[in-house]
Amino acid sequence: RDKHIHTIILAANWHLYINGTRFSNNSKILPKWEIRSSGINGVSDDAEVFVDQMGKTIDLLKQNGKRIIVIKQTPELNYSPIECISGRPVTLTAHHKLTCVQPSSVQKQYLQEYETFFDKVFKNATDLTVIDPFPYFCDKEKCISTLNGYSLYRDELHLSLFGSRYLAKNIFPIR
């Protein structure tokens, strides 16, 4: 209700909210997550809870006169991005050479698991902006985790400061 706040940006690991799993190897080693919500009778499925509660969140923000920007999920990695950046000219390693890219088709398939439900929330929503970061990290063939020798990620999911600035510069260009 703060009148000084005009714009709300919603960004999250949407996939985790909807099906409780992470990308690739992370889904095998981490427990399944579940949404906890109060006040929803007869709704037990995470995706249903998400659709219901996100719809209510959007309605509440609109009722309070807020401009809403929703950022879709950034692609996740199935490797540690720290392995892609070397601070040394020569490094010994006992494991395979990491390519630091992944097929964009695999990433798109994973993200589509949440986008079906995500789109349910926003298909009829007006007066909001939905931004997809996918094209800034992936082209038709591959998704990247580094750019110009800098890591775009600080771990398999979260953007680094460099990656955050890179994305912000592309989705909110200075006019």
C-alpha positions in Angstrom: 0.0 0.0 0.0 3.0 2.2 0.0 2.2 5.1 -2.4 6.0 5.6 -3.0 6.3 2.2 -4.6 5.0 2.4 -8.2 6.4 -0.7 -9.8 6.7 -4.3 -8.5 9.0 -6.8 -10.2 8.2 -10.4 -9.6 11.0 -12.9 -10.4 11.6 -16.4 -9.0 12.5 -20.0 -9.8 9.0 -20.5 -11.1 9.6 -24.1 -12.0 10.4 -25.0 -8.4 7.0 -23.5 -7.3 5.1 -25.5 -9.9 6.6 -29.0 -9.8 9.0 -28.9 -6.9 12.1 -29.9 -8.8 15.3 -28.4 -10.1 17.1 -28.9 -13.4 19.0 -32.0 -14.3 21.2 -33.5 -11.6 19.9 -31.1 -9.0 16.5 -32.8 -9.1 18.1 -36.1 -8.2 20.0 -34.9 -5.2 17.6 -32.4 -3.7 14.3 -33.2 -2.0 11.1 -32.3 -3.8 9.9 -28.9 -2.7 6.2 -28.2 -2.0 4.3 -24.9 -1.8 2.8 -24.2 1.6 -0.2 -22.0 1.5 -3.0 -21.1 3.9 -6.6 -20.5 3.1 -7.0 -22.6 0.0 -9.6 -25.3 0.5 -9.5 -28.3 -1.7 -6.3 -27.3 -3.6 -3.4 -29.6 -2.9 -1.4 -29.6 -6.2 1.5 -27.2 -6.2 0.7 -26.0 -9.7 -2.9 -25.3 -8.7 -1.7 -23.5 -5.6 0.6 -21.4 -7.7 -2.0 -20.4 -10.2 -4.5 -19.5 -7.5 -2.1 -17.6 -5.3 -0.2 -15.8 -8.1 -3.5 -14.7 -9.5 -4.5 -13.3 -6.2 -1.1 -11.6 -5.8 -1.5 -9.9 -9.2 -5.1 -8.8 -8.3 -3.9 -7.3 -5.0 -1.1 -5.4 -6.6 -3.4 -4.0 -9.3 -6.0 -3.0 -6.7 -3.2 -1.0 -5.1 -2.3 0.8 -8.4 1.0 -0.9 -9.0 2.7 -1.4 -12.3 3.7 -5.1 -12.5 6.6 -6.6 -14.3 7.0 -10.4 -14.2 10.3 -11.9 -15.2 10.2 -15.5 -16.4 12.7 -17.9 -15.0 16.3 -17.7 -16.2 17.7 -20.9 -17.6 19.3 -23.2 -15.0 22.6 -24.9 -15.4 23.4 -28.6 -14.9 27.0 -27.8 -13.9 28.8 -25.5 -11.6 29.6 -22.2 -13.4 32.7 -21.6 -11.3 34.4 -24.4 -13.2 34.0 -22.4 -16.4 36.1 -19.4 -15.2 39.7 -19.9 -14.4 41.8 -17.4 -12.6 44.9 -19.3 -13.5 46.6 -19.8 -16.8 47.1 -23.5 -16.2 44.8 -25.7 -14.0 45.1 -29.4 -13.2 41.8 -31.3 -13.2 40.9 -35.0 -12.7 37.6 -34.8 -14.4 36.3 -34.3 -17.9 36.6 -31.0 -19.8 33.5 -28.9 -19.2 32.0 -27.2 -22.3 30.1 -24.6 -20.2 27.2 -24.7 -22.7 24.1 -26.8 -22.8 21.6 -27.5 -25.6 18.9 -24.8 -25.7 16.3 -27.5 -26.7 16.9 -29.3 -23.4 16.6 -26.1 -21.4 13.4 -25.0 -23.3 11.8 -28.4 -22.6 12.5 -28.0 -18.9 11.2 -24.5 -18.7 8.0 -25.4 -20.6 7.0 -27.6 -17.7 6.3 -24.5 -15.7 5.3 -22.2 -18.5 2.0 -24.0 -19.1 0.8 -23.0 -15.6 2.6 -19.7 -15.7 0.7 -18.8 -18.8 -2.6 -19.7 -17.1 -2.0 -17.0 -14.6 -1.0 -14.3 -17.1 -3.1 -15.1 -20.2 -6.0 -12.9 -19.2 -3.9 -10.5 -17.2 -3.8 -6.9 -18.5 -1.7 -4.0 -17.6 1.4 -6.0 -16.8 4.6 -6.8 -18.5 6.0 -10.3 -18.8 9.7 -10.5 -19.8 11.4 -13.7 -20.9 15.2 -13.8 -20.2 15.7 -16.9 -22.3 16.9 -15.2 -25.5 19.6 -13.4 -23.5 21.2 -16.7 -22.4 20.2 -19.0 -25.2 20.1 -19.0 -29.0 18.6 -21.7 -31.2 21.4 -24.1 -30.4 22.9 -23.5 -27.0 22.6 -21.8 -23.6 25.7 -20.0 -22.2 26.9 -19.4 -18.7 29.8 -17.1 -19.4 30.2 -14.0 -21.5 33.4 -12.2 -22.4 35.3 -14.2 -19.8 32.9 -13.5 -17.0 30.4 -15.8 -15.3 26.7 -15.0 -15.8 25.9 -17.2 -12.8 27.1 -17.5 -9.2 25.7 -21.0 -9.0 23.6 -23.3 -11.1 20.5 -21.1 -10.7 21.3 -17.6 -9.5 22.8 -14.9 -11.6 26.1 -13.3 -10.7 26.4 -9.6 -10.3 27.8 -9.5 -13.8 24.9 -11.7 -15.1 22.3 -9.5 -13.2 23.7 -6.4 -14.8 23.8 -8.0 -18.2 20.2 -9.1 -18.0 19.0 -5.7 -16.5 20.8 -3.8 -19.3 19.0 -5.9 -21.9 15.5 -6.0 -20.5 15.5 -2.4 -19.0 17.6 -0.4 -21.5 18.4 3.1 -20.5 16.5 5.5 -22.8 
